[in-house]
Amino acid sequence: MIRKAFIMHLKPGCGDVYRQRHQPIWPELKAVLHDHGVSSYSIFLHPDGCQLFAYAEVEDEARWNAIGQTPICRKWWRWMSAIMETLKDLSPVTESCEEVFHIETPKT
């Protein structure tokens, strides 16, 4: 399992809208994530209301990267571009985080 962490940025004042747009997340997008090997995905909103911290567990980098080529992901990006900092293709601006510590306790 590959653990990924990254930071994204919202436009000022968009924290509540971002939260609402994930309640619930589109079932089609959830299915694409699952079909592309994402077993866990969490996004946390910083108290400043503009910074997001994301954590995902994925099976494969290529499958993770292929999510952005799916029509439903492109549609999601278009919808979210009004409230997020994005690149020209409307994908979110992301900053990767380096893992510096990890521990798992054995399941008993």
C-alpha positions, 0 to 999 in steps of 0.5 A: 500500500502506498501512502500519499499526503498532499496539501491543496488550497481553497479560495478565501471564504470557501471552506463551508462550500467545500465541506457541503460539496462533499456531503455526500461525495458523488457516488460515481466519483467514489466508485472511480476512486475505488476502481482505481485502487484507493482504499482510504482517502481523507481530506482535512480542513485547516482552521484557517479555512483555506488550506486542505490536508489530504491523505490517501492509501493507494495500490499503485501510482499509475492507477492513482494518476489515471483517476484524473483522466476519467470523465467524472473526475474532470467533471468534479474538477470543473465544479470545484474550480470555482472554490479551489486554486487550480491549474490550467486543466482545472486540477487542484494545485497540490503540494506533496508532503514527504512522509517522515514517520509511520507506525502501525500496531499489529492487530490482535 
